[in-house]
Amino acid sequence: MNDIRTIFDIWNDSIKAVVFGDDDWKTTLLAKHIEPTRWLRKWKILEAEEFSKSLNNIVENFIKRLWWDFLDKVYVWVSHPDSIVKRLSEHKRIMTDEITANDVKHLSTVISDMAIENNMTTIKIIPVHRVIDKTRLEKDPISLKGKDLELVADAFMIPKNFYNWIIEAFDNIGLTISDIVPNILSASELLLDYDRRDLWTLLIDIWKNQTTYTVYEESYPLCYGTLPIGWENVTKDISIWMQMDIKEAEDLKKTHGTAIVDKNNMENMPVDIHFLTEIISSRYEQIFNKINSHLQALDKDWRLAWWVILIWWWAKLPNLDILCKDVFKLATYPWKDRQLNLGDISSNIQFTNVLWTFIWTTKYEDTAPIWGFDMSKARWKIKGFLKDLF
């Protein structure tokens, strides 16, 4: 068995983990585990030692089935409602007849120095494109003629305290993290193929207490965004406005909730379906309008895309795609699953984040990730990553 990878998906109420291996060029699922945790609430680790014990329970479960050596490569999928993506760019005047590797290296170093935000930790820097003489977009500009070279890159950041908690928790159980992958990257990697990226696509991913989105324009990411609003907020709205227990509100949303009233299916309704729909649609309209405001700031609102790809499997709300279409005035489609043939987890939405992360790490393993306690020591990785990813 070769290329053993352990993927951890850290979520508010549980931790999912899966071990993958490569057997004769075929990916094999070796082990999986879901560990409930009471020590992570609203993306804050309440007790670091107890949280480490939850991680250790997963590791012990894997050791019983495998060997410790199988936990060599460890990848962590992270998501946080306060995460940000900062777009950075820097120019360099080319002093020779051709662009050299030193020119590219210099820009990568400058970008890594710029990837700083108060109380945030940069976990990854992804190059968007390089521009020669402000007109030509090139993946590899080395040996090309030009007098000006610009590097545009996105820095993915999470709150520093959350990052430190994660690193400390894994360190406490003796595991070294190989890479930390933000959810906004892994989702677009799996769900958007070349055609969707080339024809301009808005990908919206609605989760429990956050919504992430990505916009692609002519194969390049135009922008990323995270909103601290999700389907949990809809449940709270129902609980408040209809004066009921939060669990009853969640059940009502699942059984009778809809984004747009279906007039052909209103008989024998136990609640005021119009009032319920108004509560639900108001919150989702808020999400879509906030995204639209970002696009308008880029001057890319209704003229932006050919379509919207909407992910809302956790919400399972009827007619949400229709509401999305009404707000953006764009064709809206639900996401289509990618057949990965990795056993029963391929169709289990609880392991979706793990699968996304596995695909991302498989594709970009040879490029060094950006993370670590001391960012100055990681800069050589940043340089190589920015160069090698192209």
C-alpha positions in Angstrom: 0.0 0.0 0.0 1.4 3.4 -1.0 0.6 7.1 -0.7 -1.3 6.8 2.6 -3.3 10.0 3.4 -5.4 10.8 6.4 -8.0 13.6 5.9 -9.6 15.3 8.9 -12.8 17.4 8.6 -13.2 19.6 11.7 -16.8 20.7 12.2 -18.6 22.3 15.1 -20.4 19.2 16.3 -18.1 16.4 15.1 -14.8 15.4 13.5 -14.8 13.2 10.4 -11.6 11.4 9.3 -10.8 9.0 6.5 -7.6 7.1 5.6 -7.0 6.6 1.9 -4.3 4.5 0.3 -3.0 3.7 -3.2 -3.0 0.0 -4.1 -1.7 -0.7 -7.6 -2.7 2.8 -8.8 -6.2 2.4 -7.4 -7.4 4.6 -4.5 -8.7 2.5 -1.6 -10.6 3.5 1.4 -8.8 2.0 4.4 -10.7 3.4 7.4 -13.2 6.0 8.4 -14.5 7.4 11.6 -16.9 10.1 13.0 -16.2 11.4 16.5 -18.7 13.6 18.2 -17.2 16.5 20.2 -18.6 18.8 22.8 -15.5 21.0 22.8 -16.0 22.9 19.6 -18.8 25.5 19.5 -19.2 28.4 17.1 -15.6 27.7 15.8 -14.1 28.1 19.2 -12.3 25.3 21.0 -13.7 25.4 24.5 -11.1 23.1 26.1 -8.0 22.3 24.1 -7.0 19.2 26.1 -10.5 17.6 25.7 -10.5 18.5 22.0 -7.2 16.7 21.6 -8.7 13.7 23.3 -11.4 13.7 20.6 -8.7 13.6 18.0 -6.9 10.9 19.8 -10.0 8.7 19.9 -10.0 8.8 16.1 -6.3 8.0 15.9 -6.7 5.1 18.3 -9.5 3.8 16.2 -7.3 3.8 13.1 -4.4 2.2 14.9 -6.5 -0.8 15.8 -7.2 -1.4 12.1 -4.0 -0.1 10.6 -0.5 0.8 11.7 0.8 4.0 13.1 3.0 4.5 10.1 -0.2 4.8 8.0 -0.9 8.2 9.6 2.2 9.8 7.9 0.5 12.4 5.7 -2.2 14.3 7.6 -4.4 16.9 5.9 -7.0 19.1 7.6 -10.0 20.6 6.0 -11.0 23.9 7.7 -13.8 26.3 7.4 -14.5 29.4 9.5 -17.2 32.1 9.1 -14.6 34.8 9.8 -12.1 33.6 7.2 -11.0 36.0 4.5 -9.4 35.9 1.1 -7.1 38.8 0.3 -6.2 39.5 -3.3 -2.6 40.7 -3.6 -0.7 42.0 -6.6 2.8 43.4 -7.2 4.8 44.7 -10.2 8.4 44.3 -11.1 10.3 46.2 -13.8 12.3 43.7 -16.0 15.8 44.9 -16.5 16.9 42.3 -19.0 15.7 41.3 -22.4 13.8 38.3 -21.0 11.9 37.5 -17.8 14.1 35.2 -15.6 13.4 32.8 -12.8 14.8 35.4 -10.4 12.2 37.9 -11.4 9.4 35.4 -10.7 11.1 34.4 -7.4 11.4 38.1 -6.3 7.6 38.7 -6.9 6.7 35.6 -5.0 8.8 36.8 -2.0 7.2 40.2 -2.0 3.7 38.7 -2.2 4.4 36.4 0.8 5.6 39.4 2.8 2.3 41.2 1.9 0.1 38.3 3.1 -0.5 39.8 6.6 -3.7 40.7 8.4 -4.2 41.6 12.0 -5.3 38.5 14.1 -5.3 36.3 11.0 -2.9 33.5 9.9 -2.3 32.9 6.2 -2.7 29.2 5.5 -2.3 29.3 1.7 -1.4 31.6 -1.1 -2.7 30.7 -4.6 -1.5 32.5 -7.7 -4.3 33.8 -9.9 -2.2 34.8 -13.0 0.9 36.7 -14.1 0.6 39.6 -16.4 3.3 40.7 -18.9 3.3 44.4 -19.8 -0.2 44.8 -18.4 -1.8 43.1 -21.3 -0.8 39.4 -21.6 -1.8 36.7 -19.1 0.7 33.9 -18.9 1.0 30.8 -16.6 4.8 30.6 -17.1 6.4 33.9 -18.1 10.1 32.7 -17.8 12.1 33.3 -21.0 9.3 35.5 -22.5 10.1 39.0 -23.5 8.6 41.9 -21.5 9.4 45.0 -19.5 6.9 44.7 -16.7 5.7 41.6 -14.8 2.8 41.5 -12.4 1.9 38.7 -10.0 -1.7 38.4 -8.8 -2.4 36.0 -6.0 -5.0 35.2 -3.3 -4.0 34.8 0.3 -6.4 32.5 2.3 -6.5 33.4 6.0 -8.3 32.1 9.1 -8.4 33.6 12.6 -5.0 33.2 14.3 -6.4 31.8 17.6 -8.4 29.1 15.7 -5.3 28.2 13.7 -3.2 27.9 16.8 -5.8 25.7 18.5 -5.7 23.3 15.5 -1.9 23.1 15.4 -1.7 22.6 19.2 -4.4 19.9 19.2 -2.7 17.8 16.6 0.7 18.4 18.1 -0.6 17.1 21.5 -1.4 13.7 19.9 1.9 13.6 18.0 0.6 14.3 14.5 2.2 16.8 12.1 -0.1 18.4 9.6 1.0 18.2 6.0 -1.4 20.8 4.7 -4.4 22.8 5.7 -7.0 23.2 3.0 -9.7 25.9 3.2 -13.2 24.7 2.1 -13.6 27.4 -0.5 -10.7 26.0 -2.5 -11.6 22.3 -2.3 -15.2 22.8 -3.3 -14.4 24.7 -6.5 -11.7 22.1 -7.4 -14.1 19.2 -7.4 -17.4 20.8 -8.6 -16.2 23.2 -11.4 -14.7 21.6 -14.4 -12.8 23.4 -17.1 -15.9 24.4 -19.1 -17.7 25.8 -16.1 -14.6 27.9 -15.2 -14.1 29.1 -18.7 -17.7 30.2 -19.3 -17.9 32.2 -16.1 -19.6 30.6 -13.1 -20.7 31.6 -9.7 -20.5 28.8 -7.2 -22.5 29.2 -3.9 -22.1 26.8 -1.1 -24.6 27.2 1.8 -23.6 25.6 5.1 -24.9 25.5 8.7 -23.6 28.9 9.9 -21.8 30.2 6.8 -22.0 30.6 3.1 -19.0 30.6 0.8 -18.9 31.6 -2.9 -16.4 31.6 -5.7 -16.6 33.4 -9.1 -14.6 32.2 -12.1 -14.1 34.3 -15.2 -12.4 32.9 -18.3 -10.8 30.1 -16.2 -9.4 32.4 -13.5 -10.9 33.0 -10.0 -12.3 36.5 -10.1 -13.1 36.5 -6.3 -13.8 34.5 -3.2 -16.1 35.3 -0.3 -17.4 34.1 3.0 -20.5 35.2 4.8 -21.2 34.3 8.5 -24.8 33.3 7.6 -26.2 29.9 6.8 -29.2 27.6 7.1 -29.0 27.6 10.9 -29.9 31.3 10.8 -33.1 30.3 9.0 -34.0 27.9 11.8 -33.4 30.6 14.4 -35.6 33.1 12.4 -38.5 30.5 12.3 -38.1 29.9 16.1 -38.3 33.7 16.9 -41.0 34.8 14.5 -43.2 31.7 15.0 -42.5 31.5 18.7 -41.5 27.9 18.9 -38.7 25.7 20.3 -35.6 25.7 18.1 -35.8 21.9 17.5 -39.5 22.3 16.5 -38.4 25.1 14.1 -35.8 22.8 12.5 -38.4 20.1 12.1 -40.9 22.5 10.6 -38.3 23.8 8.1 -37.5 20.3 7.0 -41.1 19.1 6.6 -42.9 22.2 5.3 -40.2 24.8 4.5 -39.9 26.2 1.0 -38.2 29.2 -0.6 -41.3 29.8 -2.9 -44.8 28.7 -2.2 -46.1 25.9 -4.3 -49.8 26.8 -4.8 -50.6 23.3 -5.9 -49.5 21.8 -2.6 -51.1 23.8 0.1 -53.9 21.6 1.3 -54.0 20.4 5.0 -51.0 22.6 6.0 -50.6 22.7 9.8 -49.0 26.2 9.7 -49.4 29.5 7.8 -47.2 28.4 4.8 -47.1 32.0 3.4 -45.7 33.4 6.7 -43.2 30.5 7.0 -42.0 31.0 3.4 -41.6 34.7 3.9 -39.4 34.0 6.9 -37.3 31.5 5.0 -37.0 33.4 1.8 -36.0 36.7 3.5 -32.9 35.1 5.0 -31.8 33.5 1.8 -32.5 36.7 -0.2 -30.2 38.4 2.3 -27.4 35.9 1.5 -27.9 36.2 -2.2 -28.1 40.0 -2.1 -24.8 40.3 -0.1 -23.1 38.2 -2.7 -24.6 40.4 -5.4 -23.3 43.5 -3.7 -19.8 42.1 -3.8 -20.2 41.4 -7.5 -21.6 44.9 -8.1 -18.5 46.3 -6.4 -16.4 44.5 -9.0 -18.7 45.8 -11.7 -19.7 42.2 -12.4 -23.3 41.8 -11.2 -25.9 40.7 -13.7 -23.4 40.8 -16.6 -21.1 38.4 -14.8 -21.8 34.8 -15.5 -23.6 32.3 -17.6 -24.9 30.4 -14.6 -25.0 29.8 -10.9 -24.0 26.5 -9.4 -25.9 26.2 -6.0 -24.9 23.7 -3.3 -27.5 23.4 -0.5 -27.6 19.7 0.4 -27.7 20.3 4.1 -30.6 22.7 3.8 -32.6 20.5 1.4 -35.0 23.4 0.8 -37.4 23.1 -2.1 -37.4 25.9 -4.7 -34.2 27.5 -3.4 -32.7 27.3 -6.8 -35.7 29.2 -8.2 -35.3 32.0 -5.6 -31.6 32.2 -6.5 -32.5 32.5 -10.1 -34.9 35.4 -9.3 -32.3 37.3 -7.4 -29.3 36.9 -9.7 -31.3 36.8 -13.0 -29.1 33.9 -14.1 -29.7 30.3 -14.9 -29.3 28.4 -11.6 -28.5 24.7 -11.3 -28.0 22.4 -8.4 -24.6 20.8 -8.1 -24.0 17.5 -9.7 -22.1 14.9 -7.8 -18.8 13.7 -9.2 -18.5 9.9 -9.3 -15.4 9.0 -7.3 -16.0 5.3 -6.7 -14.5 5.4 -3.2 -16.9 3.1 -1.4 -20.0 4.1 0.6 -18.6 7.5 1.5 -18.9 8.6 -2.1 -22.6 9.0 -1.6 -22.5 10.1 2.1 -22.8 13.8 2.4 -21.2 13.7 5.9 -17.9 12.9 4.2 -18.2 15.4 1.3 -15.6 17.7 2.8 -13.2 14.8 3.2 -13.6 13.8 -0.5 -13.1 17.4 -1.7 -9.9 17.7 0.4 -8.6 14.4 -0.9 -9.1 15.5 -4.5 -7.3 18.8 -3.8 -4.3 17.2 -2.0 -4.0 14.6 -4.7 -3.7 17.2 -7.4 -1.4 19.6 -5.6 0.7 17.4 -3.4 3.9 18.1 -5.2 3.5 21.8 -4.6 4.5 22.9 -1.1 1.7 24.2 1.1 1.9 27.5 3.1 1.5 27.0 6.8 3.5 26.7 9.9 4.4 28.2 13.2 7.1 30.4 11.8 6.0 32.0 8.5 9.6 33.2 7.8 10.7 29.5 7.7 7.8 28.8 5.3 8.7 31.4 2.8 10.9 29.1 0.8 7.8 26.9 0.4 5.7 29.9 -0.7 8.2 30.7 -3.4 8.2 27.2 -4.7 4.5 26.8 -4.4 3.8 30.0 -6.4 6.1 28.8 -9.1 5.3 25.1 -9.3 1.5 25.4 -9.2 1.7 26.7 -12.8 
